[in-house]
Amino acid sequence: MSPAIVLTGATGFLGSHLCRALLAAGYTVHGYRRMSSDPSRLRDITSRLCWHRLPEELEAPFRGK
């Protein structure tokens, strides 16, 4: 089981680069985003991320996958 991290702002400029670095380092990345956020910066890796919507799923990463 890989270590997990919760990342807010994953769809932004810095967050998208951090997402890539964390995935490359072997982390499972749980990204929180508003439904109005544009995930296009992560289009090529979106299937490797665990997306959660705000505010409905705040506890999801802590339940395990």
N, C-alpha and C positions, 0 to 999 in steps of 0.2 A: 504494500500500500504506500503510495507516494504521499509526501506531506502536502497539506492543503493550506491555501491562503485565501483570504477574502480581500478583494480589490474593488474599491469604489473608484469611479472615474475611468473605468477601463476603456471607454470609447473615445476619450480625449487623446490629445497628442502624446503627452507624457505617459498616461495610463496604457495606451496601446503598445508603446515601446516596452514598458514594464511587464505587460502581459507576455510579450514574446520572450523576454529574458527569463521570466519565471517558468514558463513552459519549457524552455531550453534547459533550465536547471533541474527539471524533473518534478516541479510542483503541479498539483491540481489547482487550477485557478477558478475560484467562484467569483463571478463578476456581477455586481449589482448595477442596474441601469433603469432609468425611466423609459417607459415605452416610447417616448418621443425622441430618445437619443438615437443618433445615427451610428450604427456599428460598422460602417463601410471600411474604416481603417483596419478592421479585424476580419474582413471578409474571408481571407484565405485560412484563418485559424479558428473561426467561430465554432466549428464542430468540436474543437478540442477544449472549449471553455464551457463551464457550467454557469449558464445565465440564470439570474433571478430577477424578478420584477420588484420594484419598490412600490409600496411598503408591504405587500402581501406576504412575501417569503423571507422575512428577516431571519428566521431561525433555521432555514433549510440547511446551510452548510454544517451546522452543529449536530444534525441528526445522522450524518454519515450518508454515503452514497450507495 
